[in-house]
Amino acid sequence: MDDRPARLDSVVRYVAGGLVAASLVFVTFLWIAGGGVGDLGGRADGLTSLGRWTGLLASDLLLVQVLLMARIPPVERAVGQDRLARTHRWVGFTSFTLMLAHLALITWGYAAGRLGAVPGTFWDLTVDYPGMLLALAGTLCLVLVVVTSVRAARSRLRYESWHLLHLYAYLGVGLALPHQLWTGQEFLSSTAATVFWWTLWAAAAGAVLVWRLGAPVFRTLRHDLRVTAVVPEDHDVVSVHVTGRHLDRLRVTAGQFLTWRFLTGPGWTRAHPYSLSAAPDGRSLRITVKGLGDGSALVRSLRPGVRVVIEGPYGRLTERPRTRDKIALIGAGVGVTPLRALAEGLPYAPGDAVLLQRGTHRPLFAREFDTLARERGLRVHWLPGRRRAADSWLGDGAGPADDLTLLLGWIPDIAGRDVYVCGPEAWTGSVRRTLSAARVPDTRVHVENFGW
C-alpha cells in the first residue's frame, strides 16, 4: 500500500499549523515593537495597549477563519471538511471573543480608564473616527453569525437558513478592512507590517474568489451537468443520477462529496452537500439523499433535464489517507452512501474489506452490496434496530455483549485495518471510542459526519 499521499498530507497539516502559529507570533511582535509592553505601566495606556493586541490577534484569526473554509485544495485534502469545520468553529469563537475584548479595552482606555465615561467615548469613537461605522456594521454581522452558530441556535434553524445567515461573515470581514487601514497603527507602522497584512488580506480574498466562486463556476460550465433520473431507494430516500460533458476530467473519487444546487426555480441558490453513492465512472455521477430538510425533500421532485451547479469535490473519506491493505467500513442510515462508493471504488482482495451497516429500516443498497460480496469478496454485516443505549452505536438486535466484544467478533483484526466511518456526529463519536478501545490508531480512523 502506497502511503506517500498520507505522509504528504501530514506535512501539509504541520506546515499549515506552523504558519498560523507564526502569524500570531508576528502580530504579537508588531504589538511589542510598537511599545505595547511599555504602555502596560499606566491604567489608560495599558487598557488601550491590550485593546490593540487583542485587535491584532482577532484580525489575524478572522482571516485564518476565512482561509480555513476557502476550500484550498491541498489543505482540504490534508485535513478534511469535518476537521476543518471544527477548527473553523473554534477559531471563529476565539476571534470573536478577542474582537469583543478589543472593543471593550480600546473604549475603556480612550475613556481614561473611567467606566462611567465608556458609553460616551464609544459613541465618539463610532461617529468621529474613520471607518468605525463600517467596523460596527461588520461586528453586528459577525454577531449574527456567531449567535446562529451556537449549537442550541443551530438546532432550531433549517440548514438552508443557517447557510444563508453564515454568508454574512464575509460581509463582516470586509467591512472591518477600512477601519484597520485608517486607524490601526500596527497595520501600517512599518513596511513589514504593511506587507504582512496586505498579503494576508489578499490571500483570504483570493482564496474565496478562486476556490469558492471561480472553480465552481468553471466546473459547472465545463461539465454542463443534468439530472437524468431520480430512483426511489426507500420510503424517504432517493438516488439522483447525473450526466454531463467530460466527466472523466472531473477529479472526483469514491467517498467524496460535492455541494449541489439544482436549478429548479426559487431556492436554487441554497447549496446542499451530498456524497457520491457510487464510484465515479467518467460518464455519470450518483448521489443518494434522505428527506431530512426542505432542500433534501425537494430532491424527490426533480425531473430529468434539470441543470446542476456543483462545488467540489471535497472530503477526505477516500483512498488518500489509507495506509493498510485491509479496510473496514462502518456506517449508519444514509451515512452508508459514501461507504457504498468506497466499497466499489477502493482496491482490495476478497475478504479484505468488511462493511458494518446499521439502521432502523431495511438496509440501503442491499442488492448492490450482495453483488459486491459475490464479485469483490466484500463481507457485509447488517446491524438492525434502534440504538440500544445512548453510549452505544449498535442496534437493539445486536445481542447482550458490549460494543467492543461484538466489534472484535465481526472484525478480529480491526486494529490492523484502515477504518472508514460515516453517520451522525454523536453516533460516530461512539464508534470512535470503541475503535480506540480496540487499539485502532486515530491516524487510521477516517470519519465523515453528515450533520451541520
N, C-alpha and C positions, 0 to 999 in steps of 0.2 A: 504494500500500500504506500503510495507516494504522499508523504506528509509535508512536502515543501509548501503548498498553499497554507496549511495550518501554521507552519512556522513563520511564514511571511506575515500572516495576519497578526501573530503575536508581536512581531517587530512593529507593525503599524500601530497597534494599541499602545505599546510603550512609548513610541515617538509622539503620538497624539497626546497622551497624558503628560509627557515631558514638556511639550510645547505649552500646554495650558498652565502647568506649574510655573514655567519660565515667564509667561506673560504676567502672572500675578506677582512674581518676584520683581519683575521690571517696573510695573506700575508702583510698587511699594518703594523701589529705588528712586523713582521720579518724585515721589512724595517726600522722601528723606532729603534728596538733593535740593528740593525747593524749600527746605527749612522746616519740614513737618515736625521732626522730633524736637527741634529747638523751641518751637511755638507751644509745646505742651506745658511749659512752665507757667503760663498765665491762664486764668479761667476762660476768658472770652476767646483769646487766641488759641487756646488748647481745644476748645469746642469746635472752632472753625477749622482748625487743622485736622482733627479727627473727621470732621464732615468732608473735607477734601479727600482724605484717604478712603473713607467708605464709598465716596462717589467714584473714585478711580476703580476700586475693586468691583463695584456694581456695574460700571460701564463695561469693564473687561469681560465679566461673566455674562452680561447681557448679550454681547456679541458672540461669545463662545456658545451660548444657548442657541443662537441663530445658526451657527455653523454645525452644531450637533444634529439639527433636523433639516439640514440643507440637502441631504441625500448625496453627499460627496462619495462617489463610488468606492475608493479604497477604504474609507472609514466605515461605510455601510457594510461592505463585505467583511471587514475585520471584526466589527463589533456586533452587528445585527440590530434590527429595529427595536426589539424588545429591550435590550440593554441600553441602546441609545435613548429610547423614550424614558426609561427610568433615570438615566443620568441627566437628561434634559429637564425632567421634572425637578430633580434635586438642585441642579444649577439654577433653574428658574426661581424656585422659592428662596434660595440663598441670595441671588442677585436682587430680588425684590425686597427682601429684608434689609440688605445693605443700602438699597436706594432710599427706603423709608428712614433709615438711620442717617443717611446723608442729608435728607431734607430737614430732619429734626435738629441735627447737630449744627448745620450751617445757619439755620434760622436762629437757633439759641445763641450761637456765637455772635452773629451780627446784632443780636439784641443785647450785647454786652453781658451775657450770662444771666439776664433778668427774665425769669419765666413770665412775669406779667406783661413784658414788652413783646413776647413772641408773636401773638396774633397780629399786632400792628406791623411788626417787622416782616412777617410773612407776606402781608398784603403789599407792603412797599417793594419787597423783592420781586413779587409776582408782576406788578404793573410797571415798575421802573427799570428793571434790568432786561437787557436784550435777550430774546429767546425764551424768557421764563414762562410766558403764557403758553407757548408751544410745548415747553417741557412739562407744564402742569397737565395739559391735554394728553400728552403722551403717558404721563403717570396714571391718569384716570383710565386710559385704555389698558394699561398693564394691570391695574387693579381689577378690571373686569375679567381679564384673562386668568389671573391668579385665583380669584374667588370661584370662578366656574371650573377651575382645575382641582379644587379640593374634592376629595373622594365623595363626601356627603352631597355636594352640589352636583357632581358628575352623575351620581346615581339617579338624580331627578330630571336630568336632561336627556333628550334624544341625542344620538350620536350626531345627526345632521346639524342640530342647533349648536352643540358643543364645538363641532368642527368650524362652523361659521364664526362663532364668537372668538375662537382661538386665533383666527387670522388677524384680529386687532393687535396682536403682539407686534406684527411687522409695522403697523402704523405707530404704535407706541415707541418702538425703537427709532423710527425715522424722525419723529417729532422731537426727540431728545438731541439730535445732532446739532442744530443751530445753537442751542444753549451751551453745549460743550465747547464749541468753537469760539463763541463770543465772550463767554465769562469764565471758562475753566482754564486757570493759569497753567496747570500741569499738562494741558493738551498742546499748548503752543510755546512752552517755556524754553525749549531747546530744539535743535534740529532733530536729535534722536527721538524726542517725544512726538514731534510733528510727523516724522516718518512712520513711527510705530502706530499711532492712532489712525492716520490715513490708510496705512496698509491693512490694518485690522478691519476698518470700515469697508474698504474696497473688497477685501476677501469675503466678508459676510454678504455684501450686496452682490458681488459677482457670483458667489456660490448659489444664491437664491435665483438670480436671473438665469444662470446656465442650467442648474440641475433641477430646480423646482418649476421653471417656466419653459426655458428653451428646449431642453431634452424631451419633455413630454409632447410639446407641440411638434417637434421634428419627428418623433416616433409615430405619433398619430397620423400625420400627413404621409409619412413614408409607407406605412403598412395598411392604411385605409381599412381598419377593422370593421367587420359587420357581423351581427348576430345571424347564425344560420339555423339554430334550433334551440328550443327550451324543453328539456325532458324531465318529467317528474321522477324523483328518486324515492321519496317518502311522502307522508301526508303534508309536511311543511318544508320539504327540501326539493330543490330543482337543480339540474345541471344546465348550464348555458354553454353552447358550442359557438365558437367564433372563428372566422377565417379572415384572411387578408392577403396583401401582397408581400412577398419577400420575407415571410415569417422565419425562414431559415437564417436570416440575418438579425433577428431579434435575439439578443443574448440573454435568454431566459432558460433556466434549468429546473428540473424537477425539485419540488419543495418550496419554490419561491412564490411570492405573491405580487400582484400588481394593484394599483389603485385604479378603479374603474368608474367611468361616467358614461351612462347610456343616454344618447341624445333623443329622448322621447317627449320633450316638452318642459314644462315648469319643473324645477328641481334638478335639472341636468348638471348644474354647477356643483352639486354636492357629491363629493367623491367617497367611495367605499373600498376598503382593502379586502380583496378576496384571493385566496390561494388557488393555484392550479390544482386540479384534482386528477389530472392525467399528465404523464410525461410529455413535453412538447415534441412534436414530430416534424417541425418545419413547415407544416401545412395548416394546422389548426391548433386552437387552444381550447381548454375546457375548465370552467370553474363550477363549483357546486356550492349553493347558497341556501342557508336556512332562514326562514322568515322570522327574524328577531326584531326588526325595526321597520320604520316606514320605507326606507330605501331598499332593504333586502326583500321586503314583502312585495314591492313593485316589480322585482325581477321576474316573478312568475308570469306577469302580464306582457313581457317583452315579445315582440314579433320579429320574424326573420326580416333582415334588411336594415334593422336599426343600427345606426353608426355608433362606434365606441371610441371614447377618448381614454387613453391609458397614461399612467405614470409608473415608472419602474422598468424592469423588475427589481424587487427588493427582497431582503430576507437572507438569513444565514442557515436556515434549515435545509442545507444542501449537502452535496458530497464534499464541498470545500473544506470544512473543518474535520473531516473524517480521517482517522489515523489507524483504524483496525479493519481487518478483513470482515469480521463478523459484526452484525448490527442488530439492534432491537428497536422496534417501532412501537410506541405506546401512545394511544390517542383516545379521546373521549368525544362522543357525539360527532358533530360536524367537524371537530378538530382532526378527524381522521383523513380529511381531504388532502392535505399536503403529504401525509404518510402514504396515501394511495398512489400519488405521483412518484414518491420515492421508491415504493415497492416495485414499481415498473421501471423507473429510470436508473436506479443505482445498480452497479455491477456486484454480484455476489454468487457464490457457489450454492448448489442445492443444500438446504439445511442451515446455511449461514445467516439467514435473515428470519427473524421472528416478529410477528405482529400481535400485540395485545390490543383489542378494540373493546372499549366499554361504552355501554349506552343503555337507555331505558326502553327503547323501542327495538324494532328489528335492525340488524346490522346494515350499515350503508355499504354499497358496492359488494354485497355478499357473493354474487356470481363472478364478479371481476376478480375478487380475491381467490375464489375457488380456481379460476383459470390460472392465476399466478402461482398458486400452490402446485397445480399439475405441471405447468410449463417451466417454472423457475425454481421450484422447491421451497417456496415461501411457507413457513409454518405459521398458522393462524389460530389464535385463541379468542373466542368471543366471550366477553365477560358481562352478562346481562344484569339488569336490576338497578335500582337507585342506590346512591352511595349509602353504605351501611352505617357509617358514622361520620361525624364532621371531620375527624382526623384521618379518615381512610379514603383512598382513591378507588376502592373496589366496590362492586355492587353487592347487594344483599344475597345474591346467589353464589358467591364465591366460596362459601364454606366458613367454618369456625376459626380457622387458623389466622394468624396475624398477616399483615400485608407482606412483610419481608419473607416469611416462610413460604407463602404462596408464590411470590415472585421467583424465589430461588427454585421452587418446584417446577415452574414453567421454563425458566431460563437459568439453569445452574451456573453457567459460565458468564453471567451478566457482567461481572467485574472486568472481563476481558473484551468487552464489546463497546462500540460507539452506540449511544442511546439517543434516539430522536423522540421528543415528547411534544404533543400539541393538545391544547384543551383550554378550559377556563383557568384563570390565574390561580385561584385557590386550589383547584384540583391539581394543576401542575406542581404547585408547591408541595403538596402531599406526596406526589410521585418522586420529586427530587429528594425529599427526606428519606424515603425508602431506598432510593438508589444510593444515597450517601451511606446508609446503614449497610448496604450490600457492597460497600467499598468500590463503587464506581467513581473514578476521579471526576471532579467538576469539569475539567477540560474536555471530557468525553461525553458530557451530557449537553445536548443541543435542544433548546426549548423555544417554542413559539406559543404565545398566548393569543387567543382571539378576542380578548376583552379590549377595552379602550380607556 
